[in-house]
């Protein structure tokens, strides 16, 4: 009985911590879940009460003069994506527990065979122009963002199992070629925004064409984006500001100075080495969200010596992960276990032993591969991630004691992802992670993926992954994803030494609940989930 009570408390706590969940929403959703009104009171749980009003000023990074709101040429950097997620909605959101939550869709269901999903739209949703949202708008938006002529391929990849999307009254129907239990979570991705069906490609970003809490006011590509409150917004539990200003400030020191001077209220991309300074600064709060972004050391498994699994294992045992965590991330993150699934994800394998630095085991595997010592060349640049060069030097030092002689070759930052990533046999890489295990494995590890950075092929891995996607039984799926993590860890060509926290900083006047960490900026939704305390 005690465990059942704890489960109920956890469910209610997760419900309450869903962004923007006020007293009325909390009680109505709790009753819908079958919890009696007297079971747990809203006031018994710690919860911040948002205040409406004010202008939020943000200094972030990634802006460019070529920025566009058109999804066909959209560059998904913090600067412009943050504005887009304030202006546009998606069918699905994600709550603090990582579960799908209603956005434009109020409910959803799937057929018994998992090949048909139905998403029922909320009533009363208006575009900023005043026109009502329809299922046809959702269908047209999805067809536009997944069009073959789009330069941005991720929407097509996300919806690769979708055969057709159509409207049925107030319901959007997805017909799948193969079952996909993670479809609701995938529909939460910020690339899958909804706009009017009759808008045309030139309408993206223009005032009136979104259903989100804010309307575009001014747009200076690469410089500044300003938004104002949407008078037709259908919710009163998010989007609390009267206006928002998003400024592109590439220089870290300039962002920090602007925050401390009170010129902005929030900054993104705090470097780990500077985080402690902000922790002790007056009137400033450091915001850390442990999430899914991780650093990788891909080896091309189709070429020697990395085509030998014992060489790959030797490299993995030669990494001082804790040293990297402290010296590169200043402790802001956690060590990885040579697979891409984060600790806070649903199917994280909690039974898999953590791989530690072990030079003796490294030498054992080198000897099995026929090497007394092994010379390798590691190509990298800080374009891979901040601190990549220093990480390479640390690895070279630890690997020497394990029988691996590492030559660190520094390549240009410019063109790193075109000329070095997946081009050189041993490199450093970076991933922001994906919401689900299936999504991440299909993006970067399945043999057919164009982003398989190790060129790794494992038939059993591919077969289990395909089967797991459509498995309706949660316990069976867990077993499958646990095995996939073990296969990746022990056979794959991608050491994952670190998971890095998202680090931001804010004025202590800014209120917020816990930041979600799948992506930075509270899953790039902070325009909806923060407010001024006074």
C-alpha positions as CSV (number, residue, x, y, z in Angstrom):
1,X,0.0,0.0,0.0
2,X,2.9,2.4,0.8
3,X,4.4,1.9,-2.6
4,X,1.0,2.5,-4.3
5,X,0.6,5.7,-2.3
6,X,4.1,6.9,-3.3
7,X,3.3,6.2,-6.9
8,X,0.1,8.3,-6.7
9,X,2.1,11.1,-5.0
10,X,4.7,11.0,-7.7
11,X,2.1,11.1,-10.4
12,X,0.4,14.1,-8.8
13,X,3.7,15.9,-8.2
14,X,4.7,15.4,-11.9
15,X,1.3,16.7,-12.9
16,X,1.6,19.7,-10.8
17,X,5.1,20.4,-12.1
18,X,3.9,20.4,-15.7
19,X,4.6,23.9,-16.9
20,X,1.8,26.4,-16.3
21,X,-0.3,24.0,-14.3
22,X,-2.4,26.2,-12.1
23,X,-4.9,25.2,-9.3
24,X,-7.8,24.7,-11.6
25,X,-5.9,22.7,-14.2
26,X,-4.3,20.6,-11.5
27,X,-7.6,19.7,-9.9
28,X,-9.3,19.0,-13.2
29,X,-6.5,16.8,-14.5
30,X,-6.1,15.0,-11.2
31,X,-9.8,14.1,-11.2
32,X,-9.5,13.0,-14.9
33,X,-6.8,10.6,-13.8
34,X,-9.1,9.1,-11.2
35,X,-7.7,10.8,-8.1
36,X,-10.3,11.9,-5.5
37,X,-10.4,15.6,-4.8
38,X,-9.6,15.0,-1.2
39,X,-6.7,12.6,-1.8
40,X,-4.1,15.3,-2.1
41,X,-4.5,19.0,-1.9
42,X,-3.0,21.4,-4.4
43,X,-1.7,23.6,-1.6
44,X,0.2,20.6,0.0
45,X,2.7,20.7,-2.8
46,X,5.4,23.3,-3.3
47,X,4.5,25.3,-6.4
48,X,5.4,28.8,-7.7
49,X,2.5,31.1,-8.6
50,X,3.2,32.9,-11.8
51,X,2.7,36.7,-12.1
52,X,1.7,38.2,-15.4
53,X,3.3,41.2,-17.1
54,X,6.6,42.8,-17.9
55,X,9.1,42.5,-20.7
56,X,11.5,39.6,-20.7
57,X,15.0,40.4,-22.2
58,X,17.1,37.5,-23.2
59,X,20.7,37.3,-24.5
60,X,21.4,34.1,-26.4
61,X,23.5,32.7,-29.2
62,X,23.3,31.3,-32.7
63,X,21.7,34.2,-34.6
64,X,22.8,34.8,-38.2
65,X,22.0,37.2,-41.0
66,X,20.6,34.3,-43.0
67,X,18.0,33.5,-40.3
68,X,14.5,32.7,-41.6
69,X,11.3,31.5,-40.0
70,X,10.6,29.2,-43.0
71,X,11.0,25.6,-41.9
72,X,12.5,24.7,-45.2
73,X,15.6,26.7,-44.6
74,X,15.3,27.1,-40.8
75,X,18.5,26.9,-38.8
76,X,17.6,25.5,-35.4
77,X,19.8,27.7,-33.1
78,X,18.6,29.0,-29.7
79,X,18.2,32.5,-31.0
80,X,15.5,31.9,-33.6
81,X,14.0,28.6,-32.3
82,X,13.2,30.3,-29.0
83,X,11.1,32.9,-30.9
84,X,9.4,30.2,-33.0
85,X,8.4,28.2,-30.0
86,X,6.8,31.3,-28.5
87,X,4.8,32.0,-31.7
88,X,3.8,28.5,-32.7
89,X,2.4,25.5,-31.0
90,X,2.8,21.8,-31.6
91,X,0.3,18.9,-31.1
92,X,2.2,17.6,-28.0
93,X,4.3,19.0,-25.2
94,X,6.5,17.2,-22.7
95,X,6.0,17.4,-18.9
96,X,8.7,17.3,-16.2
97,X,8.6,13.5,-16.0
98,X,9.4,13.3,-19.7
99,X,5.9,12.1,-20.6
100,X,3.8,13.5,-23.5
101,X,1.4,16.2,-22.4
102,X,-1.4,18.1,-24.2
103,X,-0.7,21.1,-26.3
104,X,-2.9,21.6,-29.4
105,X,-4.1,18.0,-29.0
106,X,-6.1,17.4,-25.9
107,X,-6.1,13.6,-26.1
108,X,-4.8,10.8,-28.3
109,X,-5.2,7.1,-28.8
110,X,-3.9,4.3,-31.0
111,X,-5.4,1.3,-32.7
112,X,-4.7,-2.2,-31.3
113,X,-2.1,-2.9,-34.0
114,X,-0.4,0.5,-33.4
115,X,-0.7,1.5,-37.0
116,X,-3.2,4.3,-36.6
117,X,-3.0,7.2,-34.2
118,X,-5.8,9.7,-33.6
119,X,-5.1,13.2,-32.0
120,X,-8.2,15.1,-31.0
121,X,-7.7,18.9,-31.1
122,X,-8.6,21.3,-28.3
123,X,-11.7,23.4,-28.9
124,X,-11.5,27.2,-29.0
125,X,-7.9,27.6,-30.3
126,X,-7.5,30.6,-32.5
127,X,-4.6,31.8,-34.7
128,X,-3.3,35.2,-33.8
129,X,-5.3,36.5,-36.8
130,X,-8.5,35.3,-35.0
131,X,-9.2,32.4,-37.3
132,X,-10.0,29.0,-35.7
133,X,-7.5,26.2,-35.8
134,X,-8.6,23.1,-37.8
135,X,-7.3,19.7,-38.3
136,X,-6.6,20.6,-42.0
137,X,-4.1,23.2,-40.7
138,X,-2.2,20.5,-38.8
139,X,-2.1,18.2,-41.8
140,X,-0.9,21.0,-44.2
141,X,1.8,22.0,-41.7
142,X,3.2,18.5,-41.4
143,X,3.2,18.0,-45.1
144,X,5.0,21.3,-45.6
145,X,7.8,20.7,-43.0
146,X,8.4,17.1,-44.3
147,X,8.5,18.1,-48.0
148,X,11.4,16.6,-50.0
149,X,12.5,20.0,-51.1
150,X,13.1,21.1,-47.5
151,X,16.8,21.5,-46.6
152,X,16.1,20.4,-43.1
153,X,15.7,16.6,-43.0
154,X,14.9,16.0,-39.3
155,X,11.1,16.3,-39.6
156,X,11.1,13.6,-42.3
157,X,13.3,11.5,-40.1
158,X,11.0,12.0,-37.1
159,X,7.9,11.0,-39.1
160,X,9.7,8.3,-41.1
161,X,7.1,5.7,-40.0
162,X,4.1,7.9,-41.0
163,X,2.5,6.8,-44.3
164,X,-0.2,9.4,-44.4
165,X,-1.7,12.3,-42.3
166,X,-5.3,13.3,-42.7
167,X,-8.1,15.3,-41.1
168,X,-11.2,13.7,-39.7
169,X,-13.4,16.4,-38.2
170,X,-11.6,17.8,-35.2
171,X,-9.1,14.9,-35.2
172,X,-5.8,14.5,-36.9
173,X,-5.2,10.9,-38.0
174,X,-1.7,9.4,-38.6
175,X,-1.5,6.2,-40.6
176,X,1.8,4.3,-40.0
177,X,3.7,1.9,-42.1
178,X,5.0,0.3,-38.9
179,X,4.0,0.6,-35.3
180,X,5.7,3.4,-33.3
181,X,4.9,3.6,-29.6
182,X,6.9,6.9,-29.3
183,X,4.9,8.9,-31.9
184,X,3.3,11.2,-29.3
185,X,6.7,12.2,-27.9
186,X,8.1,12.7,-31.3
187,X,5.3,15.1,-32.2
188,X,6.6,17.3,-29.4
189,X,9.7,18.2,-31.4
190,X,10.1,21.9,-32.1
191,X,10.5,21.3,-35.8
192,X,6.8,20.2,-36.0
193,X,5.0,23.5,-35.5
194,X,1.5,24.2,-36.8
195,X,0.5,27.1,-39.0
196,X,-2.5,28.0,-41.2
197,X,-3.1,25.7,-44.2
198,X,-3.5,28.6,-46.6
199,X,-0.5,30.6,-45.4
200,X,2.1,29.7,-47.9
201,X,5.9,29.6,-47.4
202,X,6.2,33.4,-47.1
203,X,3.8,33.4,-44.2
204,X,6.0,31.7,-41.6
205,X,7.0,34.1,-38.9
206,X,4.6,36.9,-40.0
207,X,2.2,38.2,-37.4
208,X,-1.1,36.3,-37.2
209,X,0.1,32.9,-38.3
210,X,0.7,31.1,-35.1
211,X,-1.4,29.9,-32.1
212,X,1.3,30.5,-29.5
213,X,1.3,33.1,-26.7
214,X,3.3,35.7,-28.6
215,X,3.2,37.5,-31.9
216,X,6.2,38.7,-33.9
217,X,6.8,42.5,-33.6
218,X,10.2,43.1,-35.1
219,X,12.8,40.8,-36.7
220,X,16.4,41.9,-37.4
221,X,18.1,38.6,-38.6
222,X,21.1,37.8,-36.5
223,X,20.6,40.7,-34.2
224,X,17.2,40.9,-32.4
225,X,13.7,39.5,-32.4
226,X,10.9,41.2,-30.4
227,X,7.5,39.6,-29.6
228,X,4.3,40.9,-28.1
229,X,1.4,39.2,-26.3
230,X,-1.1,37.3,-28.5
231,X,-4.6,38.7,-27.6
232,X,-6.2,35.5,-28.9
233,X,-4.1,33.0,-26.9
234,X,-6.3,30.2,-25.6
235,X,-4.5,29.5,-22.3
236,X,-4.0,31.5,-19.1
237,X,-1.4,29.1,-17.6
238,X,1.6,30.0,-19.7
239,X,3.1,32.9,-21.7
240,X,3.0,35.4,-18.8
241,X,5.0,38.3,-20.3
242,X,3.6,41.4,-22.1
243,X,6.5,41.4,-24.4
244,X,9.8,39.5,-25.1
245,X,13.1,40.7,-26.6
246,X,15.6,38.1,-27.8
247,X,19.1,39.5,-28.5
248,X,21.9,37.6,-30.3
249,X,25.0,38.0,-28.1
250,X,27.7,35.5,-29.2
251,X,30.4,36.6,-26.7
252,X,30.1,34.8,-23.4
253,X,31.6,37.6,-21.3
254,X,29.3,40.1,-22.9
255,X,26.3,38.0,-22.0
256,X,27.4,37.7,-18.4
257,X,28.2,41.4,-18.1
258,X,24.7,42.3,-19.5
259,X,23.0,40.1,-16.9
260,X,25.0,41.4,-14.0
261,X,24.4,45.0,-15.1
262,X,20.7,44.3,-15.3
263,X,20.5,45.0,-19.0
264,X,19.0,41.5,-19.6
265,X,17.0,39.1,-17.5
266,X,18.3,35.8,-18.8
267,X,21.3,34.4,-20.7
268,X,21.9,31.1,-22.4
269,X,25.1,29.0,-22.9
270,X,27.0,29.6,-19.7
271,X,30.5,28.0,-20.0
272,X,31.1,25.5,-17.2
273,X,34.4,27.2,-16.2
274,X,32.4,30.4,-15.5
275,X,29.4,28.8,-13.8
276,X,30.8,29.0,-10.3
277,X,31.4,32.7,-10.7
278,X,27.7,33.2,-11.4
279,X,26.7,30.9,-8.6
280,X,28.0,33.4,-6.1
281,X,27.1,36.6,-8.0
282,X,24.6,38.9,-6.3
283,X,21.0,39.0,-7.7
284,X,21.8,36.2,-10.2
285,X,20.7,32.5,-10.3
286,X,22.6,29.8,-12.1
287,X,20.1,27.4,-13.7
288,X,21.4,23.8,-14.4
289,X,19.3,21.3,-16.2
290,X,20.8,17.8,-16.5
291,X,19.7,16.4,-19.8
292,X,20.5,14.4,-22.9
293,X,23.3,16.3,-24.6
294,X,26.4,14.2,-24.7
295,X,30.0,14.2,-26.1
296,X,31.2,11.3,-28.3
297,X,34.5,9.9,-29.6
298,X,33.4,8.1,-32.8
299,X,35.7,5.5,-34.4
300,X,35.1,4.4,-38.0
301,X,34.4,0.7,-37.5
302,X,35.0,-0.1,-41.2
303,X,38.7,0.7,-41.1
304,X,41.6,-0.7,-39.2
305,X,42.3,-0.7,-36.3
306,X,38.8,0.3,-35.3
307,X,37.2,-2.6,-37.1
308,X,38.4,-4.8,-34.2
309,X,36.0,-4.8,-31.2
310,X,38.9,-5.3,-28.8
311,X,40.6,-2.1,-30.0
312,X,37.3,-0.3,-29.5
313,X,37.1,-1.7,-26.0
314,X,40.7,-0.7,-25.2
315,X,39.9,2.9,-26.2
316,X,36.8,2.9,-23.9
317,X,38.8,1.6,-21.0
318,X,41.5,4.2,-21.6
319,X,39.2,7.2,-20.8
320,X,39.4,9.0,-17.4
321,X,35.8,10.0,-17.4
322,X,35.7,11.5,-14.0
323,X,38.7,13.6,-14.7
324,X,37.1,14.9,-17.9
325,X,33.9,15.7,-16.0
326,X,35.7,17.8,-13.5
327,X,38.3,19.5,-15.8
328,X,36.1,20.0,-18.9
329,X,32.6,20.4,-17.4
330,X,33.6,21.7,-14.0
331,X,31.3,19.0,-12.6
332,X,28.2,20.2,-14.5
333,X,27.0,16.9,-15.9
334,X,27.7,13.3,-15.4
335,X,29.9,10.5,-16.8
336,X,28.6,8.5,-19.7
337,X,28.7,4.7,-20.2
338,X,29.3,4.4,-23.9
339,X,25.7,4.6,-25.0
340,X,23.5,7.6,-25.8
341,X,20.6,7.2,-23.4
342,X,20.5,9.7,-20.5
343,X,19.9,8.9,-16.8
344,X,16.6,10.7,-16.8
345,X,15.1,8.8,-19.8
346,X,12.4,6.2,-19.5
347,X,14.4,3.1,-20.6
348,X,17.8,4.0,-19.1
349,X,19.6,0.7,-18.1
350,X,20.1,1.0,-14.4
351,X,21.7,-2.4,-14.1
352,X,24.5,-1.8,-16.6
353,X,27.8,-1.5,-14.8
354,X,29.5,1.8,-15.2
355,X,32.7,1.5,-17.3
356,X,35.7,3.0,-15.4
357,X,39.2,3.9,-16.4
358,X,41.1,0.6,-16.3
359,X,44.5,0.6,-18.1
360,X,45.1,-3.1,-17.4
361,X,41.8,-4.1,-19.1
362,X,42.8,-1.8,-22.0
363,X,46.1,-3.5,-22.4
364,X,44.3,-6.9,-22.2
365,X,42.1,-6.0,-25.1
366,X,45.0,-4.5,-27.1
367,X,46.9,-7.8,-26.7
368,X,43.8,-9.8,-27.9
369,X,43.8,-7.5,-30.9
370,X,47.4,-8.3,-31.6
371,X,49.0,-5.0,-30.3
372,X,51.6,-4.4,-27.6
373,X,51.1,-0.6,-28.1
374,X,48.8,1.1,-30.6
375,X,49.4,4.4,-32.3
376,X,46.2,6.4,-33.2
377,X,45.5,9.8,-34.5
378,X,42.6,11.8,-33.0
379,X,41.2,14.7,-35.1
380,X,39.3,17.4,-33.3
381,X,38.5,21.1,-32.8
382,X,36.5,23.0,-30.3
383,X,33.8,23.2,-32.9
384,X,32.9,19.7,-31.7
385,X,32.1,21.0,-28.3
386,X,33.6,23.6,-26.0
387,X,36.7,22.0,-24.4
388,X,37.2,19.3,-27.1
389,X,40.9,20.1,-27.6
390,X,41.5,20.0,-23.8
391,X,39.5,16.7,-23.7
392,X,41.7,15.2,-26.4
393,X,44.9,16.1,-24.5
394,X,43.5,14.6,-21.3
395,X,42.6,11.4,-23.2
396,X,46.1,11.2,-24.8
397,X,47.6,11.4,-21.3
398,X,45.4,8.7,-19.8
399,X,45.6,6.5,-22.9
400,X,49.4,6.4,-22.8
401,X,49.3,4.4,-19.6
402,X,46.9,2.0,-21.2
403,X,49.2,1.3,-24.2
404,X,47.6,3.7,-26.7
405,X,49.8,6.5,-28.1
406,X,47.5,9.3,-29.2
407,X,48.5,11.9,-31.7
408,X,46.1,14.9,-31.3
409,X,45.6,16.7,-34.6
410,X,43.8,20.0,-34.3
411,X,41.7,20.8,-37.4
412,X,40.0,24.1,-38.3
413,X,36.7,24.9,-36.5
414,X,35.3,26.2,-39.8
415,X,34.0,23.3,-41.7
416,X,34.5,20.8,-38.9
417,X,31.1,19.1,-39.4
418,X,31.6,18.8,-43.2
419,X,35.3,18.0,-43.4
420,X,36.1,16.1,-40.2
421,X,32.9,14.6,-38.7
422,X,32.3,11.2,-40.4
423,X,35.3,11.9,-42.7
424,X,38.3,11.1,-40.3
425,X,38.5,7.7,-38.6
426,X,38.8,8.9,-35.0
427,X,37.2,12.2,-33.9
428,X,35.2,14.0,-31.2
429,X,31.5,14.7,-31.7
430,X,28.5,16.1,-29.9
431,X,24.8,15.2,-29.8
432,X,21.9,17.1,-28.2
433,X,20.2,13.8,-27.6
434,X,16.7,12.8,-28.5
435,X,13.5,12.4,-26.3
436,X,13.3,8.6,-26.6
437,X,15.7,5.7,-26.9
438,X,14.2,4.6,-30.2
439,X,14.6,8.1,-31.6
440,X,18.3,8.4,-30.6
441,X,19.2,4.9,-31.7
442,X,17.5,5.3,-35.0
443,X,19.1,8.7,-35.5
444,X,22.7,7.8,-35.0
445,X,23.3,4.0,-34.4
446,X,21.1,1.9,-36.7
447,X,23.1,0.7,-39.6
448,X,20.9,2.5,-42.2
449,X,21.2,5.9,-40.6
450,X,23.0,8.6,-42.6
451,X,24.2,10.0,-39.3
452,X,25.7,6.7,-38.1
453,X,29.0,8.4,-37.1
454,X,30.9,5.2,-36.5
455,X,29.6,3.4,-39.6
456,X,28.8,0.6,-37.2
457,X,26.7,-2.4,-38.3
458,X,25.2,-5.0,-36.0
459,X,22.4,-7.1,-37.3
460,X,21.0,-8.1,-33.9
461,X,21.0,-4.4,-32.8
462,X,19.0,-3.4,-35.9
463,X,16.5,-6.3,-35.5
464,X,15.8,-5.6,-31.8
465,X,15.5,-1.9,-32.5
466,X,12.9,-2.5,-35.2
467,X,10.9,-4.8,-33.0
468,X,11.1,-2.6,-29.9
469,X,9.5,0.4,-31.7
470,X,6.2,-1.3,-32.2
471,X,6.2,-3.4,-29.0
472,X,3.1,-2.3,-26.9
473,X,4.2,-4.0,-23.7
474,X,6.3,-1.6,-21.6
475,X,8.2,-4.2,-19.7
476,X,9.2,-6.0,-22.9
477,X,10.3,-2.7,-24.5
478,X,12.4,-2.0,-21.5
479,X,14.2,-5.4,-21.8
480,X,14.9,-4.6,-25.5
481,X,16.2,-1.1,-24.9
482,X,18.4,-2.4,-22.0
483,X,19.9,-4.9,-24.3
484,X,20.5,-2.3,-27.0
485,X,22.4,-0.1,-24.5
486,X,24.5,-3.1,-23.6
487,X,25.3,-4.0,-27.2
488,X,26.2,-0.4,-28.0
489,X,28.4,-0.1,-24.9
490,X,30.3,-3.4,-25.5
491,X,30.4,-3.6,-29.3
492,X,29.7,-0.1,-30.7
493,X,32.2,2.3,-32.1
494,X,31.1,5.4,-30.1
495,X,32.6,6.0,-26.7
496,X,30.3,8.4,-24.7
497,X,32.5,9.8,-21.9
498,X,30.2,12.7,-20.8
499,X,26.7,14.0,-20.5
500,X,26.8,17.8,-20.2
501,X,24.3,19.9,-18.3
502,X,22.5,22.8,-19.9
503,X,23.7,25.9,-18.1
504,X,21.9,29.2,-18.1
505,X,21.7,32.2,-15.8
506,X,18.9,34.5,-14.8
507,X,18.1,37.5,-12.7
508,X,16.8,36.5,-9.3
509,X,13.6,38.3,-10.2
510,X,12.7,35.7,-12.7
511,X,10.4,32.9,-11.5
512,X,10.4,29.4,-12.9
513,X,9.7,25.7,-12.1
514,X,12.4,23.1,-12.7
515,X,13.9,23.4,-16.2
516,X,13.5,20.3,-18.4
517,X,16.7,19.2,-19.9
518,X,16.0,17.3,-23.2
519,X,17.1,20.6,-24.9
520,X,18.4,23.8,-23.5
521,X,16.2,26.8,-22.4
522,X,13.7,24.5,-20.7
523,X,13.2,22.4,-23.9
524,X,13.4,25.7,-25.8
525,X,10.1,26.7,-24.1
526,X,11.1,29.2,-21.5
527,X,9.1,32.0,-23.0
528,X,6.1,30.0,-21.8
529,X,7.4,28.7,-18.5
530,X,9.0,31.7,-16.8
531,X,7.6,34.9,-15.2
532,X,8.6,37.9,-13.1
533,X,8.2,37.3,-9.4
534,X,7.4,41.0,-8.8
